[in-house]
């Protein structure tokens, strides 16, 4: 019979601890791939950091236009969650059988702004009516809801035909912002969240001039059995994430 010395007990304890860590490791932390609309870049980074701090799970974020992500997902991209800039693409993914129907919800309501890096340049709709600029940037309306909202706004003001020759289109709202930021356009329609900490001048476009930008999240079928993916969506509806969303100028959907 083996004598139970302090050394053998310690060795047995370390062996048990190691065995337990092997089983506990994968369950305690996971990595998930999330497709994020470009307008939500900065809030998503902050939310992902808070999520990792609280749960240990890591959300690997990819940023781009909702239209491009929809296409990639239909072509078997490895995402488990989509944070869209609209509610149309998530609805299509559900209809296509690529997303979990009951998982879809509005995580933010976007706001459109007209922005220039120059102080005092943007003075409301009068800036558009004056037409004293060479270029105005928007996101591609076919791929990015903020681009579609920009077109709606110009049409509501009866200015689209006049301004159309001056429009430069970015592939996403991020590129529309870059055109203004780099001086390739004097002003542009961007997401309010993008200029939360920016200088210059801006006009918060009245929401009666464009269709509400309901930004929906959805769990993709690839993540249907992924506990970390479900945890991320739960976290997105919690107080910490909602505080970040509001900080960046989004409105929140009514709970429930």
N, C-alpha and C positions, 0 to 999 in steps of 0.2 A: 504494500500500500504506500502511495506517494505521500511524503510529508509536505503539508501545506505551509511553506515558509513565506515570509514577507515578500521575497523575490518572486515566488511562483504566483502569489495572489496578485501582485502588481502586474505581472506579465499577462495573467488571465484578464485582468481589468482592462488593460490596454487593447488586448485582442478583441474584447467585447465592444469597447468604444469604437474601434476601427470598423467592426462589422456593422454596428448601428449607423455609423456615418455613411457607409456605402449605400445602405437602404434609404437613409434620410436625405442624402444629398440631392438626388434628382427631384424629390418631392418638395424640397424647400426652396428651390430656385429654378427658373426656366427662362428661356429666351423666346420671344415672340416677334414676328415680323408684322409691322403695321404700316399700311399705306395711308398717308396723311395729305390732305389738300394743302397746297402751298400757302394759302392764306393763314393756315393754322400752325405754321412752322414754330414760331417762338413759344406760344402757349403749350404746344405738344411737347417741346423739349423740357419745359419746366414740369409739366405733369408727369412725363416719363421719369424724370429724376426723383420726384416725390414718390412715385409708385415703386421705384426700385428701393428707395430708402425704407419704405414701409413694409414691402413684401419680399424683397430680395429678387423678384423677377425683373428681367430686363426687357424693355420694349425697344426693339430695333426699328427706328423710324426711317421711312423713305418719303420724300416730298415731291409733289408734282401736281399736275392738273387732274381733276376728277375723271375727265373723259379718257385720258391716257391710262389711268389706273384701271378704269372699267375694262378697257380693251385688254390690258395685261392680265387681269384676273380671269377673263374669259379664255385666255390662252395659257392658263394653268400657272400663273405666277404664285410664288410661295407665301403670299400674305395670309394671315389668319383673321385680320380685322381691317376694315376700311373706315376711315374718318373722312367722309366726303364733304365737298363744299356745297352740296345740294341734297335734296331728298330723292331726286329722279334716279340717279345711278344705283343707290342702295335698293330702291324698289325694283329696278331692272334685274339686279343680281338675285333678289328673292324670286322674281318671276322666272329667271333662268335656271333656278334650282341650285345656285351657287352660294346662297347665303341662308342663314337660319331665320325664318320669317319673324318669329316672336322676339328676336334680338334687336330689331331695328328701332332706333329712337333718335330724337332731335337733341343733340348735345350742345348746340349753340345756334344763335340766329345772327347772321352776319350783317354788317353795316357797310355801306358803300360811301367812299369819300373821294372828293376831287382834291388833288394835292400838288403843290409845287414846292421845290426847295427854296424858293425865293420868298422872303418875308413880305407880306402885304400884297403878293401877286394874285392870289385867289380871293375873290370877294363875293362868293356865292354864284348863283346862276348868271349874274351880270357878266362875269368873266367869260363864260361860254358865249353869251350873246354878243359881246364886244368882238370876239373872234380875232384878237390881236396876238396871235401866236402861230408858229409854223407847224408844230406837231403836238398831238395829244395822244397819250398811250392808253390802251385798254388791253385786257386779256382776251385771248381768242374766245369769242362767244360760244363757239361750238363745243369747246372743251372745258371752259371755266365759267361757272355761274356768275361770277363777278363781272365778266366780260358781257354776258347777256344782260345783266342789270344795267351796265353802262349804256348799252344800246337802247334799252327801254327808257332810260332817263333822258337821253338826247331826243328820242322820238316824242316823249311826253312833253318836252319843252319846244317841240317843233323845230329842232336844230340839227337833226341827224343829217339831212340832205346837205346842209351847209357845211357841216364839220367833217363829213365822211372822207373827203379828199385829204384831210390832215391827220387821219387816224393811223397810228402805227400799232400793230398787234404783237403782243408777246404770247408765247406758247402757254404761259401760265400767268397767274396774277403776280408771281414772284418776278417774272421777266418784265411785266408791265411796270412794276415798281422800279426795276433796275433802269429802264429807259429814262425815267424821270431823275433817278438818283445820279446817273452818269451824265445827265445833260443832253441826252439824245432826244428828249421831248421836254418842252417847257413845263408841262403839267400832265396829269394822267388820273384816270379812275383807278383807285386801289382799294384794298380792304382797310377799314379803319384800324384793325389790329396791327397792320404793318407799320403804321406811322404813330403808334402809341407813344413812342419815345423820340420821334423825329421832330426836327425844327421845321422852318418854312411856314407856309400858309395852307389852310385847308378849308373845305366846305363839306360838312356832313350832309350828304344828300338826303332830303326828306324821304321817308320810306313810303310815301304815297306815290312816288314817281317810278317805283319799280316793284316787282313781285318780291315778297319776303324771301330772303335767302335762308331757308331752313337747312341747316347742315346736319345730316344724319350719320350716325355710326351704325355699323352692322357687323355681326359675327359671321365670318365666311365659313362655308362647310368644312374647309380644311382645319378650322379651329373649333369645330362643334364639340369635340371631346377634350379640348385643351383647357385645363383648370386655370392656367395663367392668363389665357386670353379672356376667359370669363371674369377673372378677377380684375383685369384692366378695365373692362367695360363697367363693372360695378364701381371701380374707383373713379371713373370718369363722371359718374352721377353723384359722387360724394362731395362734401363741403370743401375739401382742400382743392379738388380740381375745379369746382364751380367758382371758387374765389379767383383762381388764375384766369378762367375764361372771362369773368366779368372785368378783371383788371385790364384785359386787352381790348375792352370796348365792345364785346359781344353782349347781346341780350340772351337771357336764359329762357328756355321753354318752361311752361308751367309744369310743375311736378305732377306725375301721374298721367 
